[in-house]
Amino acid sequence: MIVRKVSEQLRFPEDFLDKIVCGDALQLIRRIPDGVVDAVITDPPYGLNTEGINDTNDLTTFYAILPECWRVLKQNAFFITFFSTKLLPQLFRSNPFTYFWQIILYCPGGSVNSPIGFTKFFSCFVFKKGNPSVVKRCKDIFVDTPSKMVEPDEGYIDHPTPKPKRFMMEIVKMFTKEGDLILDPFLGSGSTAIACRLLGRHFIGFEINEKYCHLAARRLSTLTQIHKSSTPRQKVLNIPPHRHKTL
Ligand SMILES: C[S@@+](CC[C@H](N)C(=O)[O-])C[C@H]1O[C@@H](n2cnc3c(N)ncnc32)[C@H](O)[C@@H]1O
């Protein structure tokens, strides 16, 4: 499931489809042909360096990948990205996509410093290329799992910024169809890939940090096994399996 090859050796689709490709997204994305991806759903590096250390507002990687995301996306498709509230004006600079909407993840237990005190939400921004339609109409505010870096059914996730898979599943359902191909160039702990797998979408995931590639692969494999043994009712309702405190 993890692919580790120098980018020149990578073949599309066999080395990409439903794989976690370990390496630099800026190199890897060049191996994806034009216009084959149905949606990009991502959470780019901002505020954190590749070791997860909170020391940078550097958006170089984000700006560099934007035109490549545009290239690999089909016409009439969504580009969805988490982004820092602090750096928000910079999201709209040099951005080839058209703004569509904003979705909020409210974190009752969160308390990250902000200029007015502390903040309790994440923003996920929906952009479009062309004129795509929303697949499943839904609300635009969701509530995070109670504890930071903890999934109720998995326990502690050893990554500095894991996004809740329930929330990622809502995003996937809203903006993609079954069988679609979704790219996350900054996969982290694997939440986008897990949401895709549990909802019958294909994914391509890039991650530069070897440790997080393994974490994502482990989570994906375990949750896929548990999902296979879920009851038909749980599957129909997209209820992630519970009662598994650790992986
Ligand atoms: C904000 S985190 C993503 C977290 C993810 N959404 C999750 O739920 O775990 C961004 C990730 O991008 C990775 N990253 C940073 N630069 C990268 C690059 N050039 N290519 C691929 N991955 C990169 C970091 O290691 C980090 O895991």
The ligand as a Gaussian input file, in Angstrom:
#p B3LYP/6-31G(d) Opt

LIG

0 1
 C       -1.517000      19.607000       8.015000
 S       -0.767000      18.036000       7.795000
 C       -2.048000      17.016000       7.131000
 C       -2.852000      16.341000       8.204000
 C       -3.932000      15.421000       7.647000
 N       -5.041000      16.142000       7.106000
 C       -4.446000      14.458000       8.710000
 O       -5.662000      14.363000       8.910000
 O       -3.613000      13.808000       9.340000
 C        0.270000      18.309000       6.437000
 C        1.151000      17.122000       6.088000
 O        1.887000      17.459000       4.908000
 C        3.139000      16.806000       4.984000
 N        4.031000      17.511000       4.035000
 C        4.691000      18.683000       4.195000
 N        5.367000      19.012000       3.082000
 C        5.120000      18.029000       2.183000
 C        5.533000      17.789000       0.829000
 N        6.320000      18.646000       0.182000
 N        5.070000      16.669000       0.203000
 C        4.253000      15.781000       0.845000
 N        3.847000      15.949000       2.132000
 C        4.268000      17.060000       2.782000
 C        3.534000      16.917000       6.451000
 O        4.468000      15.936000       6.809000
 C        2.176000      16.750000       7.135000
 O        1.963000      15.412000       7.542000

